[in-house]
Amino acid sequence: MDDIASRGKLPILVGGSTSLTIPLLHEASKRQYRMMVVILVPGQSTYQSLIQARADEMLEMGLLDELAELKHLEQTLLGDEPNFDRGVWKTIGYPEFYSYLQSDTGTSEHGVDPKCPDINVHQYFTGEYRVPAFPGGASSGNDPAHIEAAKALAHALHRYGIELVYGGGTTGIMGAIASTLVELSGPNAVHGIIPAALARHEEEVTKECADPSRFGTRTVVRDMHTRKRLMVKSVLDGAAGSGFVALSGGYGTMEELLEVTTWYQLDIHGRNVCIFNVRGFYDGLLYWISKVVRDGFVDPKDAGILRVAASADEVVSCLGDKHLCSRIGELEWI
């Protein structure tokens, strides 16, 4: 650093691993130098296959030691406020390991919490994600069981290495499942998609902006139609076992649930559709379905499109089951 500073010219540092880059960044920060970092990011598939192949080796060779240095650098540059969309975490990466570095007490010498669950590196980088989309309410409801069910489902998704696409809200059922899964699996496991109007309204009500370290990544779109289109696309692009799950909610939840159910009936998609029936919340809907079948408005073979789950593990099973109501090939959509 002394040699660089003595030249009186604009220094350009090319290359260098994390272990070499961090000491230079520390020194530059101490001297209050201005820095610009340009990162060349490999293609996503290349990056994922590289990490998948070398993840265990990287851990054995001291990746967590380097991440402890990142934590210290974060405290210096970001005031100890993690932001995975900027700063050193975006530059150098590995947000999935962040839970190991959060605790300042009861940690090992490197700041790694020994109580943290074993990390499954491969669940983040296999490229074969199961992606369920979750319509759910922005309200919590009057019965705490609905929030507890959302949190239980987040734990089930974490156990099975499943990612989450949802409506992008930070309150109610949506906020509960998103924040719980982020705590367990990291911000990259959750992707919220929300219209700008709803995002602004939520910020006015809560007096807070959505924090990626609490609620995961977020995409703000123009309107409700774009939101639903991107959520559906995420599910269709996901691995086998991706699908749609409705948690407890109001008009919006019901509208989205019935739309993806209708789309299945019309052969627009072939993903499973499931409802998480917490304390009989959807019993009225199930009665209505049986009635419209009896009255001849829905074909009996379509009565089973909606799968019903009474527990978080049953939700995961519903998503993975082979569906028997498939109409694949009956209609040709352009």
MOJOBEL-V751764 format. One record per residue. N is the residue number from 1. D_LAST is the distance of its C-alpha to the last C-alpha in Angstrom with 1 decimal. Layout:
N/D_LAST
N/D_LAST
//
This chain:
1/60.7
2/64.2
3/63.7
4/60.5
5/62.1
6/65.2
7/63.5
8/62.7
9/59.3
10/55.7
11/55.0
12/51.8
13/51.3
14/48.8
15/47.6
16/49.5
17/48.5
18/48.4
19/52.0
20/53.2
21/51.1
22/52.2
23/55.9
24/55.3
25/53.1
26/55.9
27/58.5
28/56.6
29/56.0
30/59.7
31/60.6
32/58.1
33/56.5
34/53.2
35/50.4
36/47.1
37/45.0
38/42.2
39/40.2
40/38.1
41/35.5
42/34.2
43/30.6
44/29.4
45/29.1
46/32.4
47/34.1
48/32.9
49/34.1
50/37.4
51/38.1
52/37.2
53/39.6
54/42.4
55/42.2
56/45.2
57/47.2
58/46.6
59/47.9
60/50.9
61/51.7
62/52.0
63/48.6
64/49.8
65/52.9
66/50.8
67/48.7
68/51.9
69/52.7
70/49.4
71/50.3
72/53.6
73/51.9
74/49.5
75/52.6
76/54.0
77/51.0
78/48.9
79/51.7
80/50.5
81/47.3
82/44.4
83/41.4
84/38.8
85/37.0
86/40.0
87/43.4
88/44.6
89/42.1
90/39.2
91/41.2
92/42.5
93/40.1
94/40.5
95/39.9
96/39.4
97/43.1
98/44.1
99/45.3
100/48.1
101/49.5
102/49.5
103/52.7
104/56.0
105/58.2
106/58.6
107/56.9
108/58.0
109/59.5
110/56.2
111/54.8
112/52.7
113/52.8
114/54.0
115/52.6
116/49.0
117/46.9
118/46.2
119/43.2
120/40.5
121/39.5
122/36.9
123/34.8
124/34.0
125/33.2
126/31.7
127/28.1
128/27.1
129/27.1
130/26.2
131/24.6
132/24.8
133/23.8
134/26.6
135/26.5
136/30.2
137/32.7
138/34.3
139/37.5
140/39.7
141/40.5
142/44.1
143/44.2
144/44.5
145/42.9
146/39.4
147/40.2
148/41.9
149/38.9
150/36.6
151/39.2
152/39.5
153/35.8
154/36.1
155/38.9
156/36.8
157/34.0
158/36.7
159/38.2
160/35.0
161/33.9
162/30.8
163/29.4
164/28.4
165/25.7
166/26.8
167/27.0
168/29.6
169/32.6
170/36.1
171/37.7
172/37.7
173/35.6
174/33.2
175/36.2
176/38.0
177/35.3
178/34.4
179/38.1
180/39.2
181/36.6
182/37.5
183/41.2
184/40.5
185/37.8
186/37.9
187/35.7
188/33.1
189/32.2
190/31.0
191/28.3
192/28.2
193/25.6
194/27.1
195/26.7
196/29.6
197/31.1
198/31.5
199/32.9
200/35.5
201/36.4
202/36.9
203/39.2
204/41.2
205/41.7
206/42.5
207/44.2
208/42.5
209/39.7
210/37.3
211/39.1
212/36.9
213/39.8
214/39.7
215/36.0
216/34.1
217/31.7
218/30.0
219/27.2
220/27.7
221/24.7
222/24.5
223/23.3
224/22.3
225/18.6
226/18.7
227/21.0
228/18.8
229/15.8
230/18.1
231/19.8
232/16.7
233/15.8
234/19.5
235/19.4
236/16.3
237/18.0
238/21.3
239/23.2
240/23.5
241/25.0
242/23.0
243/22.1
244/22.8
245/26.4
246/27.8
247/31.4
248/33.6
249/32.6
250/32.3
251/29.7
252/27.4
253/27.4
254/26.8
255/23.9
256/22.1
257/23.2
258/21.9
259/18.5
260/17.8
261/19.4
262/17.2
263/14.0
264/15.8
265/16.5
266/13.0
267/12.0
268/10.1
269/13.0
270/16.0
271/18.8
272/22.0
273/22.9
274/26.7
275/29.2
276/32.6
277/34.9
278/37.9
279/41.0
280/39.0
281/36.9
282/33.9
283/36.1
284/35.4
285/31.6
286/32.2
287/34.5
288/32.0
289/29.4
290/32.1
291/33.0
292/29.6
293/29.3
294/32.8
295/32.1
296/29.1
297/26.3
298/24.7
299/24.7
300/27.4
301/25.2
302/23.2
303/26.5
304/26.5
305/23.3
306/25.4
307/27.9
308/31.3
309/33.5
310/37.1
311/37.8
312/36.3
313/36.5
314/34.8
315/31.8
316/31.5
317/31.9
318/29.2
319/26.7
320/27.8
321/28.0
322/25.8
323/23.9
324/24.6
325/22.1
326/19.0
327/16.4
328/14.5
329/12.7
330/13.3
331/9.9
332/6.6
333/3.8
334/0.0
//
